[in-house]
Amino acid sequence: MKEFLKKYPLLFWFQIIMAWFYAVPQIYGILSGRTQGLTLVLYVNFLAYVTLSWFLAFAAYKQDRNAIRKSIVVVFSQWIIFLILIVILGFGKIVWRGEDTIICLVILGLSTFTMIVFHGVNNPFSKGWLAVWFKSVPQLWLAYTIYSASGGSGLPVITLIAGHLTAIPRLGNVVWAGYRGGWDEPTQGLLLGESMNVLTWLVVTIVWLIY
């Protein structure tokens, strides 16, 4: 048991549990029809974000097969499962507006530009910037959606808090992995995506608190 806890510390289990606190209330709210202020763009692109981050985390794990990096892969794997459920349940319940299509086109344009600059998607920095476009841009759009709807009741407070309690420790894990195993390019790409994720979710929180 001691060896198990040493390999997978409390911070890992905290992230696992907080992901449930994020996803379950959101799923329940969608099923109950409470979708004010929500945008499906967020979850579709969030799924793309965690998928890219999973590949970065796995690449970093292959560079240095330690327990910390392995735990990051497991955390992202759980997020992929949760977000697939949210996206599937959200179709038909969360309104897709014309502006959502525009945001998707903006993300597509930024992603295309990134892949041109970094010569494809295999470069870790390409994945890192794609993670920024897929997660940070939709979160800023969510903040605007809450503002334009003059409310964000579709975003449960527990989901809002859990978003911080998953993103900040995950960023901490990436920093710790870089400190322990070195700042290889996959880890730097993860740091870029996770830093912007934390920052833009803070913007969402501020707008939610105001409205």
Secondary structure, DSSP 8 states (H G I E B T S, - for coil): -HHHHHHS-HHHHHHHHHHHHHHHHHHHHHHTT--TT--HHHHHHHHHHHHHHHHHHHHHHHHS--HHHHHHHHHHHHHHHHHHHHHHHHTTTS---HHHHHHHHHHHHHHHHHHHHTTSS-SHHHHHHHHHHHHHHHHHHHHHHHHHTT--TTS-HHHHHHHHHHHHHHHHHHHHHHHHH---HHHHHHHHHHHHHHHHHHHHHHHHHH-
